[in-house]
Amino acid sequence: MDKVSFNAYERNVEPAYRDMIDKAESTVDIRNFFERTALNFLQETVGDRLDIKPESISFAPDSEQGYRISPILIENSEFQEIVEHSDLANILDRFTDRAVKKYAHLDRRHQGKPEARINPTPGFQND
């Protein structure tokens, strides 16, 4: 099997994806944008050969890879062959990298804020 490239699809969706991620206001937005984009990517690129479902890929920012592929897909020999002979994994990595960075930024920015507003530190004044 020759090397297959899905770069054309990536070039088509990347500007809108980048814009969505950049404008995301919450970690939930990031999860939704990533999962929708990654699912559409898989459906468009390999959906004619494999049964791609919403649970086929999920955002997992705390994992090493940043996303999880369903065990059913991972164990599928045709999927393994596609991954081995294409740039699919690299493209998913690029989608993930952008999402994980923004997720970490939003997660840091929101840490402790609700508690700080609800339970202000006694004797501490916000000027």
Number of C-alpha atoms within 10 A of each C-alpha: 8 6 10 13 14 16 14 8 13 17 10 10 13 16 10 12 19 15 10 16 24 13 12 19 13 16 20 12 16 25 20 15 19 25 22 16 17 22 20 17 19 19 18 13 16 17 14 10 11 14 12 18 14 13 14 19 20 19 22 16 20 10 9 8 15 17 23 16 15 15 11 11 18 14 11 11 10 14 16 12 11 18 16 14 15 17 16 20 13 13 19 19 15 13 22 21 16 16 27 24 14 20 22 13 13 17 13 11 11 11 10 10 11 10 10 10 9 8 9 12 10 6 6 7 7 5 3
